[in-house]
Protein backbone atom coordinates (compact mmCIF):
# COMPACT_ATOMS: atom_id res chain seq x y z
CA UNK A 1 0.00 0.00 0.00
CA UNK A 2 1.22 3.49 -0.79
CA UNK A 3 -0.20 6.58 0.86
CA UNK A 4 0.69 10.06 -0.33
CA UNK A 5 0.01 13.15 1.73
CA UNK A 6 0.62 16.54 0.19
CA UNK A 7 1.95 18.74 2.97
CA UNK A 8 1.36 21.83 0.85
CA UNK A 9 -2.41 21.33 0.50
CA UNK A 10 -3.60 18.66 2.95
CA UNK A 11 -4.39 19.70 6.52
CA UNK A 12 -3.13 17.80 9.54
CA UNK A 13 -6.66 16.49 10.14
CA UNK A 14 -6.91 15.29 6.53
CA UNK A 15 -3.57 13.50 6.79
CA UNK A 16 -4.63 11.75 10.00
CA UNK A 17 -7.95 10.78 8.46
CA UNK A 18 -6.15 9.33 5.43
CA UNK A 19 -3.82 7.26 7.62
CA UNK A 20 -6.73 6.05 9.73
CA UNK A 21 -8.63 5.01 6.61
CA UNK A 22 -5.55 3.23 5.24
CA UNK A 23 -5.32 1.15 8.41
CA UNK A 24 -9.05 0.48 8.57
CA UNK A 25 -9.60 2.50 11.73
CA UNK A 26 -12.76 4.05 10.30
CA UNK A 27 -14.07 4.57 6.81
CA UNK A 28 -13.10 8.05 5.66
CA UNK A 29 -13.33 9.44 2.17
CA UNK A 30 -11.94 12.73 0.89
CA UNK A 31 -15.49 14.09 0.84
CA UNK A 32 -15.81 13.55 4.61
CA UNK A 33 -12.40 14.91 5.60
CA UNK A 34 -12.78 17.55 8.27
CA UNK A 35 -12.01 21.13 7.46
CA UNK A 36 -8.83 22.57 8.86
CA UNK A 37 -9.25 23.62 12.45
CA UNK A 38 -8.04 26.90 13.87
CA UNK A 39 -4.53 26.38 15.22
CA UNK A 40 -4.24 26.48 18.98
CA UNK A 41 -2.67 29.81 19.97
CA UNK A 42 -1.03 28.36 23.09
CA UNK A 43 2.57 27.28 23.62
CA UNK A 44 4.38 25.10 21.14
CA UNK A 45 7.36 22.85 21.90
CA UNK A 46 9.70 25.30 20.18
CA UNK A 47 8.69 28.02 22.64
CA UNK A 48 10.04 26.08 25.62
CA UNK A 49 13.35 27.33 26.93
CA UNK A 50 16.56 25.32 26.95
CA UNK A 51 17.92 27.56 29.75
CA UNK A 52 19.19 25.68 32.80
CA UNK A 53 16.67 25.83 35.67
CA UNK A 54 19.06 24.06 38.02
CA UNK A 55 20.60 20.59 38.12
CA UNK A 56 20.51 20.41 34.33
CA UNK A 57 16.74 20.77 33.94
CA UNK A 58 15.21 23.05 31.32
CA UNK A 59 11.60 23.66 30.28
CA UNK A 60 12.25 21.58 27.17
CA UNK A 61 13.67 18.63 29.12
CA UNK A 62 10.75 18.74 31.56
CA UNK A 63 8.28 18.63 28.68
CA UNK A 64 10.18 15.79 27.00
CA UNK A 65 9.97 13.77 30.22
CA UNK A 66 6.25 14.58 30.71
CA UNK A 67 5.53 13.63 27.10
CA UNK A 68 7.39 10.31 27.42
CA UNK A 69 5.62 9.18 30.60
CA UNK A 70 2.84 6.65 30.53
CA UNK A 71 -0.53 8.37 31.14
CA UNK A 72 -0.86 7.08 34.74
CA UNK A 73 2.59 8.31 35.74
CA UNK A 74 1.86 11.65 34.07
CA UNK A 75 -1.33 11.98 36.14
CA UNK A 76 0.49 11.29 39.39
CA UNK A 77 3.24 13.82 38.65
CA UNK A 78 0.61 16.37 37.65
CA UNK A 79 -1.22 15.83 40.95
CA UNK A 80 1.98 16.33 42.97
CA UNK A 81 2.74 19.52 41.03
CA UNK A 82 -0.84 20.78 41.52
CA UNK A 83 -0.67 20.37 45.30
CA UNK A 84 2.62 22.22 45.69
CA UNK A 85 5.31 19.65 45.00
CA UNK A 86 4.96 17.33 47.99
CA UNK A 87 2.57 14.51 48.80
CA UNK A 88 2.49 11.58 51.19
CA UNK A 89 2.38 8.07 49.79
CA UNK A 90 -1.04 7.59 51.42
CA UNK A 91 -2.53 10.79 49.95
CA UNK A 92 -1.41 9.77 46.45
CA UNK A 93 -2.90 6.30 46.88
CA UNK A 94 -6.17 7.73 48.21
CA UNK A 95 -6.44 10.32 45.43
CA UNK A 96 -5.95 7.73 42.68
CA UNK A 97 -8.04 4.99 44.32
CA UNK A 98 -10.18 3.44 41.61
CA UNK A 99 -8.03 4.88 38.81
CA UNK A 100 -4.68 3.27 39.57
CA UNK A 101 -4.58 0.16 41.78
CA UNK A 102 -2.81 0.73 45.12
CA UNK A 103 -0.35 -1.99 44.25
CA UNK A 104 0.55 -0.23 40.98
CA UNK A 105 1.27 3.29 42.30
CA UNK A 106 4.85 2.44 43.29
CA UNK A 107 5.59 0.82 39.94
CA UNK A 108 3.97 3.71 38.12
CA UNK A 109 6.29 6.14 39.87
CA UNK A 110 9.37 3.95 39.41
CA UNK A 111 8.68 4.31 35.69
CA UNK A 112 9.17 8.08 36.12
CA UNK A 113 12.79 7.52 37.11
CA UNK A 114 13.33 5.25 34.09
CA UNK A 115 12.06 7.99 31.77
CA UNK A 116 14.18 10.62 33.56
CA UNK A 117 17.30 8.46 33.09
CA UNK A 118 16.53 8.15 29.38
CA UNK A 119 15.23 11.67 28.63
CA UNK A 120 16.28 13.89 31.52
CA UNK A 121 19.47 15.81 32.26
CA UNK A 122 22.79 13.98 32.15
CA UNK A 123 23.44 15.12 35.74
CA UNK A 124 21.45 12.16 37.05
CA UNK A 125 19.11 14.50 38.93
CA UNK A 126 15.76 12.99 39.85
CA UNK A 127 12.51 14.73 39.00
CA UNK A 128 10.62 12.97 41.77
CA UNK A 129 12.37 12.36 45.08
CA UNK A 130 11.08 9.72 47.47
CA UNK A 131 11.73 9.65 51.17
CA UNK A 132 11.07 6.12 52.37
CA UNK A 133 11.32 7.07 56.06
CA UNK A 134 8.73 9.86 55.99
CA UNK A 135 6.81 8.23 53.09
CA UNK A 136 6.74 11.44 51.05
CA UNK A 137 7.13 12.21 47.34
CA UNK A 138 8.70 15.58 46.53
CA UNK A 139 9.46 17.70 43.46
CA UNK A 140 11.87 20.65 43.80
CA UNK A 141 10.09 24.00 44.12
CA UNK A 142 12.07 25.61 41.29
CA UNK A 143 10.67 23.00 38.88
CA UNK A 144 6.99 23.51 39.75
CA UNK A 145 6.27 26.52 37.53
CA UNK A 146 8.18 25.13 34.52
CA UNK A 147 6.33 21.82 35.03
CA UNK A 148 3.01 23.70 35.04
CA UNK A 149 4.02 25.24 31.71
CA UNK A 150 4.96 21.80 30.37
CA UNK A 151 1.58 20.40 31.48
CA UNK A 152 -0.21 23.34 29.83
CA UNK A 153 1.51 22.43 26.57
CA UNK A 154 0.66 18.76 27.11
CA UNK A 155 -3.02 19.67 27.53
CA UNK A 156 -2.95 21.89 24.45
CA UNK A 157 -1.10 19.33 22.31
CA UNK A 158 -2.01 15.83 23.51
CA UNK A 159 -0.84 14.54 20.13
CA UNK A 160 2.75 15.01 21.38
CA UNK A 161 2.27 12.65 24.33
CA UNK A 162 3.04 8.95 24.72
CA UNK A 163 -0.20 7.02 25.04
CA UNK A 164 -2.21 9.48 22.93
CA UNK A 165 -4.53 7.61 20.60
CA UNK A 166 -5.83 9.13 17.39
CA UNK A 167 -9.46 8.39 16.56
C-alpha positions as CSV (number, residue, x, y, z in Angstrom):
1,X,0.0,0.0,0.0
2,X,1.2,3.5,-0.8
3,X,-0.2,6.6,0.9
4,X,0.7,10.1,-0.3
5,X,0.0,13.2,1.7
6,X,0.6,16.5,0.2
7,X,2.0,18.7,3.0
8,X,1.4,21.8,0.9
9,X,-2.4,21.3,0.5
10,X,-3.6,18.7,3.0
11,X,-4.4,19.7,6.5
12,X,-3.1,17.8,9.5
13,X,-6.7,16.5,10.1
14,X,-6.9,15.3,6.5
15,X,-3.6,13.5,6.8
16,X,-4.6,11.7,10.0
17,X,-8.0,10.8,8.5
18,X,-6.2,9.3,5.4
19,X,-3.8,7.3,7.6
20,X,-6.7,6.0,9.7
21,X,-8.6,5.0,6.6
22,X,-5.5,3.2,5.2
23,X,-5.3,1.2,8.4
24,X,-9.0,0.5,8.6
25,X,-9.6,2.5,11.7
26,X,-12.8,4.0,10.3
27,X,-14.1,4.6,6.8
28,X,-13.1,8.0,5.7
29,X,-13.3,9.4,2.2
30,X,-11.9,12.7,0.9
31,X,-15.5,14.1,0.8
32,X,-15.8,13.5,4.6
33,X,-12.4,14.9,5.6
34,X,-12.8,17.5,8.3
35,X,-12.0,21.1,7.5
36,X,-8.8,22.6,8.9
37,X,-9.3,23.6,12.4
38,X,-8.0,26.9,13.9
39,X,-4.5,26.4,15.2
40,X,-4.2,26.5,19.0
41,X,-2.7,29.8,20.0
42,X,-1.0,28.4,23.1
43,X,2.6,27.3,23.6
44,X,4.4,25.1,21.1
45,X,7.4,22.9,21.9
46,X,9.7,25.3,20.2
47,X,8.7,28.0,22.6
48,X,10.0,26.1,25.6
49,X,13.3,27.3,26.9
50,X,16.6,25.3,27.0
51,X,17.9,27.6,29.7
52,X,19.2,25.7,32.8
53,X,16.7,25.8,35.7
54,X,19.1,24.1,38.0
55,X,20.6,20.6,38.1
56,X,20.5,20.4,34.3
57,X,16.7,20.8,33.9
58,X,15.2,23.0,31.3
59,X,11.6,23.7,30.3
60,X,12.3,21.6,27.2
61,X,13.7,18.6,29.1
62,X,10.8,18.7,31.6
63,X,8.3,18.6,28.7
64,X,10.2,15.8,27.0
65,X,10.0,13.8,30.2
66,X,6.3,14.6,30.7
67,X,5.5,13.6,27.1
68,X,7.4,10.3,27.4
69,X,5.6,9.2,30.6
70,X,2.8,6.7,30.5
71,X,-0.5,8.4,31.1
72,X,-0.9,7.1,34.7
73,X,2.6,8.3,35.7
74,X,1.9,11.7,34.1
75,X,-1.3,12.0,36.1
76,X,0.5,11.3,39.4
77,X,3.2,13.8,38.6
78,X,0.6,16.4,37.7
79,X,-1.2,15.8,40.9
80,X,2.0,16.3,43.0
81,X,2.7,19.5,41.0
82,X,-0.8,20.8,41.5
83,X,-0.7,20.4,45.3
84,X,2.6,22.2,45.7
85,X,5.3,19.7,45.0
86,X,5.0,17.3,48.0
87,X,2.6,14.5,48.8
88,X,2.5,11.6,51.2
89,X,2.4,8.1,49.8
90,X,-1.0,7.6,51.4
91,X,-2.5,10.8,49.9
92,X,-1.4,9.8,46.5
93,X,-2.9,6.3,46.9
94,X,-6.2,7.7,48.2
95,X,-6.4,10.3,45.4
96,X,-5.9,7.7,42.7
97,X,-8.0,5.0,44.3
98,X,-10.2,3.4,41.6
99,X,-8.0,4.9,38.8
100,X,-4.7,3.3,39.6
101,X,-4.6,0.2,41.8
102,X,-2.8,0.7,45.1
103,X,-0.3,-2.0,44.2
104,X,0.5,-0.2,41.0
105,X,1.3,3.3,42.3
106,X,4.9,2.4,43.3
107,X,5.6,0.8,39.9
108,X,4.0,3.7,38.1
109,X,6.3,6.1,39.9
110,X,9.4,4.0,39.4
111,X,8.7,4.3,35.7
112,X,9.2,8.1,36.1
113,X,12.8,7.5,37.1
114,X,13.3,5.3,34.1
115,X,12.1,8.0,31.8
116,X,14.2,10.6,33.6
117,X,17.3,8.5,33.1
118,X,16.5,8.2,29.4
119,X,15.2,11.7,28.6
120,X,16.3,13.9,31.5
121,X,19.5,15.8,32.3
122,X,22.8,14.0,32.2
123,X,23.4,15.1,35.7
124,X,21.4,12.2,37.1
125,X,19.1,14.5,38.9
126,X,15.8,13.0,39.9
127,X,12.5,14.7,39.0
128,X,10.6,13.0,41.8
129,X,12.4,12.4,45.1
130,X,11.1,9.7,47.5
131,X,11.7,9.7,51.2
132,X,11.1,6.1,52.4
133,X,11.3,7.1,56.1
134,X,8.7,9.9,56.0
135,X,6.8,8.2,53.1
136,X,6.7,11.4,51.0
137,X,7.1,12.2,47.3
138,X,8.7,15.6,46.5
139,X,9.5,17.7,43.5
140,X,11.9,20.6,43.8
141,X,10.1,24.0,44.1
142,X,12.1,25.6,41.3
143,X,10.7,23.0,38.9
144,X,7.0,23.5,39.7
145,X,6.3,26.5,37.5
146,X,8.2,25.1,34.5
147,X,6.3,21.8,35.0
148,X,3.0,23.7,35.0
149,X,4.0,25.2,31.7
150,X,5.0,21.8,30.4
151,X,1.6,20.4,31.5
152,X,-0.2,23.3,29.8
153,X,1.5,22.4,26.6
154,X,0.7,18.8,27.1
155,X,-3.0,19.7,27.5
156,X,-2.9,21.9,24.4
157,X,-1.1,19.3,22.3
158,X,-2.0,15.8,23.5
159,X,-0.8,14.5,20.1
160,X,2.7,15.0,21.4
161,X,2.3,12.7,24.3
162,X,3.0,9.0,24.7
163,X,-0.2,7.0,25.0
164,X,-2.2,9.5,22.9
165,X,-4.5,7.6,20.6
166,X,-5.8,9.1,17.4
167,X,-9.5,8.4,16.6
